[in-house]
Amino acid sequence: MRSNLLMFSFAALMLFAMLLVIVFGEQGVRDLSRLRVEHQALAAKNQVTFEENVRLYRQIERLKTDNLFVEMTARKELGLVGETEFILKSAEKKR
């Protein structure tokens, strides 16, 4: 009877120790939870990168085929003006 109680106590202690290792040990439940959160963050970042790549791909295709878009982009990003256009600057008033 006493040996059965001793064996049961030892088995319960071992199960408790295994439970602690499963929950708090390396590659345990806590790490799994952390990795799930990290995976979600990476998936969101991946989606943003994918959308940016699609936007850039479309912009490249338009730059290759759409002369009006090329002109608009050159005006906007490089500050270029057309051959028949003039730039007017107003003089600043001195106080």
KEPAFI-594248 format. One line per field, with one value per residue: residue number from 1; residue in one letter; x negated, y, z of N, C-alpha, C in turn. Coordinates in steps of 0.02 Angstrom, whole numbers, plus 50000, padded with zeros to 5 digits. Atoms other than C-alpha are relative to their C-alpha. Example, Ala and Ser with C-alpha at 12.3 -4.5 7.8 and 13.67 -1.06 7.14 Angstrom:
residues 2
num <- 1,2
residu <- a,s
n_u <- 49955,50042
n_v <- 49941,49941
n_w <- 50000,49997
ca_u <- 49385,49316
ca_v <- 49775,49947
ca_w <- 50390,50357
c_u <- 49955,50039
c_v <- 50060,50055
c_w <- 50000,50037
***
This chain:
residues 95
num <- 1,2,3,4,5,6,7,8,9,10,11,12,13,14,15,16,17,18,19,20,21,22,23,24,25,26,27,28,29,30,31,32,33,34,35,36,37,38,39,40,41,42,43,44,45,46,47,48,49,50,51,52,53,54,55,56,57,58,59,60,61,62,63,64,65,66,67,68,69,70,71,72,73,74,75,76,77,78,79,80,81,82,83,84,85,86,87,88,89,90,91,92,93,94,95
residu <- m,r,s,n,l,l,m,f,s,f,a,a,l,m,l,f,a,m,l,l,v,i,v,f,g,e,q,g,v,r,d,l,s,r,l,r,v,e,h,q,a,l,a,a,k,n,q,v,t,f,e,e,n,v,r,l,y,r,q,i,e,r,l,k,t,d,n,l,f,v,e,m,t,a,r,k,e,l,g,l,v,g,e,t,e,f,i,l,k,s,a,e,k,k,r
n_u <- 49959,50045,50038,49954,49994,50064,50002,49950,50028,50054,49969,49968,50054,50028,49951,50002,50062,49992,49954,50039,50044,49958,49973,50049,50065,50017,49954,49940,49939,50016,50035,49951,49959,50043,50011,49938,49996,50053,49977,49948,50032,50036,49950,49975,50054,50005,49943,50016,50053,49969,49960,50048,50029,49949,49995,50060,49996,49953,50032,50051,49965,49975,50058,50022,49951,49956,50041,49971,50020,50072,50004,49973,50049,50058,49982,49988,50058,50062,49988,50011,49947,49998,50040,49963,49975,50043,49995,49995,50016,49984,50052,49978,49997,50043,49963
n_v <- 49941,49943,49996,49974,49929,49972,50003,49951,49933,49990,49991,49934,49951,50002,49969,49929,49975,50000,49946,49937,49996,49988,49932,49947,50018,49980,50028,50017,49963,49928,49987,50008,49939,49946,50012,49984,49927,49981,50022,49953,49936,50009,50007,49933,49964,50030,49975,49930,50003,50024,49946,49950,50027,49996,49929,49983,50035,49962,49937,50015,50014,49937,49961,50030,49997,49942,49939,49948,50016,49984,49927,49980,50020,49957,49935,50004,50022,49967,49929,49981,49964,50012,49955,49938,49972,49952,49998,49931,49993,49933,49971,49995,49932,49987,49965
n_w <- 50000,49996,50063,50051,49988,50021,50074,50024,49987,50048,50066,50001,50002,50068,50044,49986,50029,50073,50016,49996,50059,50060,49999,49992,50028,50068,50048,49964,50018,50003,50063,50054,50000,50026,50071,50036,50006,50047,50067,50022,50017,50063,50053,50014,50035,50066,50039,50017,50050,50061,50029,50026,50062,50053,50018,50038,50065,50042,50017,50050,50064,50026,50024,50063,50054,49998,50005,49959,49932,49995,49996,49935,49949,50007,49973,49928,49961,50020,50008,50069,50034,50072,50040,50014,49938,49966,49928,49976,49928,49976,49957,49930,49975,49942,49947
ca_u <- 50000,49861,49763,49919,49937,49753,49767,49924,49838,49686,49795,49895,49734,49665,49827,49822,49641,49683,49828,49711,49590,49731,49800,49643,49500,49412,49530,49674,49845,49775,49657,49798,49904,49759,49726,49909,49906,49742,49816,49968,49857,49749,49904,49970,49801,49795,49968,49913,49756,49859,49978,49830,49753,49916,49928,49748,49775,49926,49828,49685,49806,49885,49713,49673,49834,49919,49830,49951,49911,49724,49748,49853,49724,49581,49672,49718,49558,49425,49506,49491,49591,49644,49549,49685,49717,49648,49611,49667,49592,49660,49542,49549,49598,49470,49536
ca_v <- 50000,50120,50078,50111,50282,50316,50263,50369,50521,50497,50480,50637,50733,50678,50728,50897,50921,50874,50996,51136,51094,51091,51259,51357,51263,51300,51267,51260,51341,51514,51504,51442,51591,51711,51630,51646,51832,51850,51753,51868,52022,51951,51903,52081,52153,52031,52089,52272,52229,52132,52278,52398,52282,52276,52467,52483,52353,52451,52613,52536,52470,52643,52724,52602,52629,52793,52951,53065,52976,52994,53181,53200,53105,53208,53369,53312,53225,53318,53489,53490,53605,53591,53675,53805,53843,53986,53996,54157,54208,54351,54469,54465,54625,54698,54758
ca_w <- 50000,50046,49888,49782,49862,49832,49648,49625,49704,49593,49437,49484,49514,49345,49256,49341,49289,49110,49111,49168,49028,48899,48954,49001,48919,48756,48610,48733,48731,48770,48623,48513,48562,48528,48360,48310,48347,48252,48105,48099,48099,47959,47858,47873,47821,47676,47618,47623,47524,47397,47372,47351,47221,47124,47129,47068,46931,46867,46874,46774,46643,46627,46611,46470,46373,46422,46360,46451,46615,46580,46551,46709,46812,46743,46785,46959,47015,46916,46900,46711,46599,46417,46275,46246,46429,46533,46717,46799,46965,47064,47150,47338,47424,47544,47709
c_u <- 49956,49960,50045,50008,49937,49995,50049,49973,49944,50027,50033,49948,49969,50048,50001,49938,50004,50047,49964,49955,50040,50022,49944,49933,49990,50044,50064,50058,49987,49964,50047,50043,49961,49989,50062,50008,49949,50021,50053,49970,49963,50048,50028,49948,49992,50056,49987,49947,50028,50039,49955,49968,50049,50006,49940,50000,50047,49970,49947,50032,50027,49943,49975,50047,50039,49958,50027,49981,49926,49992,50023,49951,49938,50013,50003,49936,49936,50008,49989,50061,49996,49961,50034,50027,49948,50011,50000,49987,50018,49945,50028,49998,49954,50039,49958
c_v <- 50063,50008,50025,50075,50037,50003,50052,50071,50015,50012,50069,50055,50004,50032,50076,50032,50003,50056,50068,50008,50016,50073,50053,49984,50026,49961,49975,50044,50075,50018,49994,50062,50058,49993,50014,50075,50025,49982,50047,50067,49994,49992,50068,50041,49973,50025,50072,50002,49976,50055,50055,49976,50003,50072,50021,49967,50038,50066,49990,49987,50064,50043,49973,50015,50066,50064,50057,49990,50016,50075,50025,49983,50044,50070,49999,49985,50037,50075,50025,50037,49986,50053,50067,50033,50048,49994,50073,50000,50071,50025,50006,50074,50006,50040,50053
c_w <- 50000,49936,49943,50007,49978,49924,49971,50009,49950,49930,49995,49996,49930,49949,50009,49970,49924,49978,50003,49940,49937,49998,49998,49967,49930,49951,50034,49976,49997,49936,49941,49993,49971,49926,49959,49990,49949,49928,49973,49979,49933,49941,49980,49962,49929,49955,49977,49945,49933,49965,49971,49935,49942,49976,49957,49931,49953,49978,49946,49932,49969,49973,49933,49943,49995,50001,50043,50074,50011,50008,50069,50056,49998,50028,50076,50039,49983,49990,49930,49972,49925,49963,49988,50063,50031,50075,50022,50075,50019,50047,50070,50021,50061,50051,50031
***
